Amino acid sequence: MLKYLKSLGMILLVNSRFFRLRSFISFSTKVIAGAGAKIETGYGSRVRDHGEIFLGQNAKLFLGNHATIMRLAEVVVTDFATLTLEDSVYIGSHSNIRCHKNITIGKGTKIAQFVSIFGGQYDYRKKDNITYQNFKPEDVTIGQNVWVGANAVILSGVKIGDGAVVGAGSIVTKDIPEFAIAVGNPAKVIGFRD
Ligand SMILES: CC(C)(COP(=O)(O)OP(=O)(O)OC[C@H]1O[C@@H](n2cnc3c(N)ncnc32)[C@H](O)[C@@H]1OP(=O)(O)O)[C@@H](O)C(=O)NCCC(=O)NCCS
């Protein structure tokens, strides 16, 4: 029975919802966790309503102090991968984070609504059906105090420097330097913050 519950992540669920009362995962957010998966929550961190968190085996989710994941967000961290949201990170509602290796979002960064962050992609070059292709996990690093506008898409392997701004609806395919303002599809730097 214990083994069964563990494989469903029930033990973890109990720990995360009742043990650490200073942080909070809404009851309406579905948490499914594989064996060995871990959630660590800092003081005042919040996961709001009707979201979904899927953690694979030995996957890790770190939420820093006052980190917030808003309602209806979907977070997937696959086997042995690690998603780190540092202190005061804000993830807007309906956002979608898929972590297959390491994704780190730095302190104070604000991710608006409907943003997608992808930590891997299929090796699509062979003509075979995509489902049967290798999946290549890659890191994504978003620095501190970044602002990502609504509906932006951050693709696998990208680094966004501290203080950068990503415009609404932009598709980030390449690294963005510190304090740059990047907009469009593909996102291009149009200036720098003062
Ligand atoms: C990036 C952003 C901050 C720039 O704002 P701004 O300084 O007022 O920019 P401007 O309107 O002066 O635009 C400068 C140029 O960039 C273009 N541009 C601005 N935002 C753009 C975007 N998101 N996508 C594509 N191009 C954009 C403008 O068309 C303009 O081009 P031009 O010089 O050829 O005319 C803003 O456009 C934005 O995307 N904000 C995000 C809002 C959001 O998502 N809020 C969610 C709640 S937190």
The ligand as an ORCA input file, in Angstrom:
! r2SCAN-3c Opt
* xyz 0 1
  C       7.989     45.314    -25.092
  C       7.153     46.438    -24.538
  C       7.383     46.568    -23.031
  C       7.622     47.710    -25.249
  O       6.770     48.765    -24.886
  P       7.061     50.253    -25.453
  O       8.350     50.745    -24.893
  O       5.856     51.069    -25.210
  O       7.328     49.949    -26.984
  P       6.829     50.779    -28.236
  O       5.355     50.694    -28.331
  O       7.474     52.122    -28.207
  O       7.425     49.895    -29.428
  C       8.750     50.019    -29.925
  C       8.805     49.195    -31.205
  O       8.744     47.804    -30.858
  C       7.573     47.204    -31.442
  N       6.991     46.347    -30.421
  C       6.687     46.659    -29.148
  N       6.225     45.605    -28.491
  C       6.229     44.590    -29.363
  C       5.860     43.236    -29.269
  N       5.411     42.737    -28.129
  N       6.001     42.461    -30.349
  C       6.482     42.980    -31.526
  N       6.867     44.249    -31.670
  C       6.723     45.050    -30.601
  C       6.660     48.367    -31.791
  O       5.819     48.032    -32.865
  C       7.636     49.436    -32.148
  O       8.124     49.192    -33.443
  P       8.486     50.405    -34.457
  O       9.586     51.167    -33.773
  O       8.900     49.715    -35.704
  O       7.244     51.220    -34.573
  C       5.620     46.230    -24.754
  O       5.289     46.405    -26.127
  C       5.145     44.849    -24.338
  O       5.169     43.883    -25.093
  N       4.717     44.775    -23.033
  C       4.253     43.533    -22.445
  C       2.851     43.729    -21.873
  C       2.342     42.475    -21.228
  O       2.534     41.386    -21.724
  N       1.709     42.639    -20.098
  C       1.208     41.475    -19.367
  C       0.854     41.827    -17.957
  S       2.305     41.876    -16.920
*
